[in-house]
Amino acid sequence: MTGGEVPLVVCVSTDPAVRERLVSRVDDLGAVLVVNNLTELRTMLLSTAVADELAVADGPTHLGDLLLDPLSTEVTWRGEALALTPLERATLLRLASPPLRLWTYRQLFEAVWGGAYLDDRAALHATVKRLRRKLAALPNGPRVRTVRGAGYHLVSG
């Protein structure tokens, strides 16, 4: 280390014994950040700009005849409630949040699942596949498009 540099040690563990052991061994080296999980770490480290980017609108969002209300968690098409699972609904809420844009796999995964994205897209792909099937039943409804190697975006029908 040079000049006024101080190392930062980060411990991510749900086990209190592991956290205590680490702190006792490295406490005199510099700053120690101890968290229970990666979501907690991400919350501490994300800038407000990134956090805002992942936020969902507070009020209802209209996309043609589709109405998404994040507060009531209700999604309706022409006044009829859509039968969506919580993951499908959260995914659709993110994709439909204004302005419509491309959501990278990482952004969408972290926003919906809240965990660390380890480049495993299986859960995300499965949820989008089920969501697509349900949206396909809506005449002139929105569609989820894939941008190969990048992510997903919602297009109005």
C-alpha positions in Angstrom: 0.0 0.0 0.0 1.2 3.5 -0.7 0.3 6.8 0.8 -3.1 6.9 2.6 -4.4 3.8 1.0 -6.4 1.5 3.3 -7.5 -2.0 2.2 -11.1 -3.0 2.2 -11.9 -6.5 3.3 -15.4 -7.8 2.3 -16.9 -10.8 4.0 -20.2 -12.3 2.7 -21.4 -15.0 5.0 -24.6 -15.9 6.9 -22.6 -17.7 9.5 -21.8 -15.4 12.5 -18.8 -17.6 13.5 -17.2 -17.1 10.1 -17.7 -13.4 10.3 -16.3 -13.1 13.8 -13.3 -15.2 12.9 -12.5 -13.1 9.9 -12.9 -9.8 11.7 -10.7 -10.9 14.5 -7.9 -11.9 12.0 -8.0 -8.8 9.7 -9.5 -6.0 11.9 -6.2 -4.2 12.2 -5.5 -4.3 8.5 -8.1 -1.8 7.4 -11.8 -1.4 6.9 -13.9 -4.6 7.1 -17.3 -4.8 5.5 -19.4 -7.7 6.8 -22.8 -8.6 5.2 -25.1 -11.6 5.3 -25.7 -12.0 1.5 -24.9 -10.5 -1.9 -28.2 -8.6 -2.0 -27.2 -6.7 1.1 -23.7 -6.0 -0.3 -25.2 -4.8 -3.6 -27.5 -2.5 -1.8 -24.5 -0.9 0.1 -22.3 -0.6 -3.0 -24.7 0.4 -5.8 -24.7 4.0 -6.7 -28.1 5.7 -6.6 -27.9 6.0 -10.4 -27.7 2.2 -10.8 -30.3 1.7 -8.2 -32.7 4.1 -9.9 -32.0 2.3 -13.2 -33.3 -0.9 -11.7 -36.4 0.7 -10.0 -39.9 0.2 -11.2 -42.3 3.1 -11.6 -44.4 3.8 -8.5 -47.7 4.2 -10.3 -49.6 2.2 -12.9 -48.0 1.8 -16.4 -50.1 1.6 -19.5 -48.8 -0.2 -22.6 -51.7 -0.1 -25.0 -54.5 -2.1 -23.4 -52.1 -3.6 -20.9 -52.2 -2.1 -17.4 -49.5 -2.9 -14.9 -49.9 -1.7 -11.3 -46.7 -2.4 -9.2 -48.4 -1.3 -6.0 -51.3 -3.7 -6.2 -49.3 -6.2 -8.3 -52.2 -6.4 -10.7 -51.7 -6.9 -14.4 -54.8 -6.5 -16.6 -55.5 -6.7 -20.4 -58.5 -4.8 -21.5 -59.8 -4.9 -17.9 -59.3 -8.6 -17.4 -56.7 -9.8 -14.9 -53.9 -11.9 -16.3 -52.9 -15.1 -14.5 -49.2 -14.4 -14.0 -46.9 -16.0 -11.5 -45.0 -13.5 -9.2 -41.8 -14.0 -11.3 -43.7 -13.4 -14.5 -45.4 -10.3 -13.1 -42.1 -8.9 -11.8 -40.3 -9.6 -15.1 -43.1 -7.9 -17.1 -43.1 -4.9 -14.7 -39.4 -4.4 -15.3 -39.7 -4.8 -19.1 -42.7 -2.5 -19.3 -41.2 0.3 -17.0 -40.8 3.5 -19.0 -39.0 4.2 -21.1 -39.1 0.9 -22.9 -35.6 -0.3 -23.4 -33.3 -3.3 -23.6 -32.8 -5.0 -20.2 -29.6 -6.9 -20.2 -29.7 -10.4 -18.7 -27.8 -9.2 -15.7 -30.0 -6.2 -15.1 -33.2 -8.2 -15.4 -32.0 -11.0 -13.3 -30.8 -8.8 -10.5 -33.9 -6.6 -10.6 -36.4 -9.6 -10.5 -34.5 -12.2 -8.5 -32.4 -9.9 -6.4 -29.5 -12.2 -6.3 -26.1 -12.4 -7.8 -26.1 -13.0 -11.5 -23.6 -15.8 -12.3 -24.3 -15.9 -16.0 -26.8 -18.7 -15.6 -29.8 -17.7 -17.7 -31.9 -20.8 -17.2 -34.4 -19.4 -14.7 -34.7 -16.1 -16.6 -35.2 -18.0 -19.9 -37.9 -20.2 -18.4 -39.8 -17.3 -16.9 -39.6 -15.3 -20.2 -40.8 -18.4 -22.1 -43.9 -18.8 -19.9 -44.5 -15.0 -20.1 -44.3 -15.0 -23.9 -46.8 -17.8 -24.1 -49.3 -15.8 -22.0 -48.7 -12.6 -23.9 -49.1 -14.4 -27.2 -52.8 -15.1 -26.2 -53.4 -11.3 -26.2 -54.6 -10.0 -29.6 -52.2 -7.2 -30.6 -50.6 -7.4 -27.2 -47.0 -6.7 -26.2 -44.3 -9.1 -27.1 -41.0 -9.9 -25.4 -38.1 -9.8 -27.9 -34.7 -11.3 -27.4 -31.6 -9.4 -28.4 -29.2 -12.4 -28.8 -26.3 -12.3 -26.4 -27.6 -9.1 -24.8 -31.1 -9.3 -23.1 -34.8 -8.7 -23.6 -37.0 -5.8 -24.4 -40.8 -5.4 -24.6 -42.4 -4.2 -27.8 -46.0 -3.1 -28.1 -48.2 -5.2 -30.4 
